Amino acid sequence: MGGFTSVNPAEFLGILPEILLVLWASALFAIDLVAGQSLTRRGLGLLTAGGLAVILVITLLTAPTEPQTVLGGMVRNDFFTTAFRVIFIVGAALTALIGVDFRPMRAGGEFFVLTTFSAAAMSLMASANDIILLYLATETSSLSLYLLAGFWRGNKLSAEAALKYFVFGAVTSTTMLFGLSLLFGLSGGNTNYAAIGRALLDPALRVPTTLAALFVLVGFAFKTSAVPFHFWAPDVYHGAPTPVAGYISTASKAAGFAILLRFLFYTLPPGTSEASLSWATLMQPIAILTMVLGSLFALVQSDVKRMLAYSSVAQAGYVFVGVSAMALGTANRAEALAAVIFYLATYMLTNIAAFGALGMVEYRVGSTDLKAFNGLGRRAPYLALAMSAALLSLLGAPPMVGFVAKLIIFREAIGANLIGLVVIGIITVLISVAYYLNVVRAMYVERSEDEQKPLIVPAPTTVTLSITATGVLALTVVSPPFWEIALQAARAFLGA
């Protein structure tokens, strides 16, 4: 059984980013408590983002050159973990910057504390090498996000979103815990991934191992909003404060894929047993259902926030295409995993930009309905431009980085001989043209009675959207170095 036998204090360097994130969250809480009214919510938000930027630099400087397990084998510190730490920290910083100009976020500094604390929990999810740490980190992250979803005080939809998120999360979390307990028993009391994997190679354990893996997969499907465990996403995204919805749809989804990849590929490596073949094969129908249903439901939405929620479901389907290619392919497994990492990183940047622009429209206009975007290109040209860049990237239109990400995902799927999966993926991309460009059409073609009144965008939001929108466009040109970083993370994960 994995655990703390004798821990060298130097091993805590393996979780230095998580330690710093927890300390920074605690410091923010103390600063907010002591400063009181003398420190504005905007000031606290900028302070939060600044601290996260420092932690990001430290994370990059202390990135491990070789994979290592620390704290009794409970944590695996490798470049794969570092890549996801960067995604979570950047996502939290951008969310903090966008949140400073969203009125409900001014209700209390707890928002910035919870955002930072959730980033620490997600980082532990990505580095977990033990089912105990996996579950504790997942639950810690979930609790933070439940609170953030209900942070819009006085808004019934926000309270409803938090309750639905909690109920769905509790059910799926319990199901996942049941699956983990089965694996614990089947493996003879082991909690370490590798030890469980070795014990489950026994052919006599094929049926119970497959059943246990399916129970665990329920929890992963919930975190990634994969069909059929996606029902919570539209209502939660619609009711939660818009910056929070963007954070959940990106960082939380990336954390879900991080634990899915680490757990399944380490405990049930593809090709080692019939149980491993079962879950690897299951990735394909999940990818198909998630892409198709997410796209079809997004197509009929008149509310942009709900459209982006269903769009987020469809985007998870594209990631599952990459997971399928990694699970069933053998020759280019590292490239397939790198495609997944690259897609999640670029998706984080793109979707936070989309929700950031949406949040500003909601704050100024008071609605997220499609009609609220009518004439936005004339009322706030730069805001409309940032929203257009994000939507085109989500669509996968060149020259946006989303085009490169989808191209790489589909290329790896073709290399794994998943031609049918790629065809369905391309069809859903074509469907997405309608609902993404419908928003662009409203911004630049439709007229509005208020289009002569400029829509003022505060400086922090302007800077944040400029960074994300520029990144969405520029990363297409400079994508090779970032692809190499993703490939390095994949090789560290696979031990190649």
Buried (B, 14 or more C-beta within 10 A) or exposed (E): EBEEEEEEEEBBBBBBBBBBBBBBBEBBBEBBEEBEEEBEBBBBBBBBBEBBEEBBEBBEEBBBEEBEBBBBBBBBBBBBBBBBBBBBBBBBBBBBBBBBBBEBBBBBBBBBBBBBBBBBBBBBBBBBBBBBBBBBBBBBBBBBBBBBBBBBEEBEBBBBBBBBBBEBBEBBBEBBBBBBBBBBEBBEEBBBBBBBBBBBBEEEBBEBBBBBBBBBBBBBBBBBBBBEBBBBBBBBBBBBBBBBBBBBBBBBBBBBBBBBBBBBBBBBBBEBBEBBBBBBEBBBEBBBBBBBBBBBBBBEBEBBBBBBBBBBBBBBBBBBBBBBBBBBBEEBBBBBBBBBBBBBBBBBBBBBBBBBBBBBBBBBBEBBBBBBBBBBBBBBBBBBBBBBBBBBBBBBBEEBBBBBBBEBBBBBBEBBEBEEBBEBBEEBBEBBEEBBBBBBEBBBEBEBEBBEEEBEBBEBBBEBBBBBBBBBBEBBEEBEEBBEBBBBBBBBBBEE
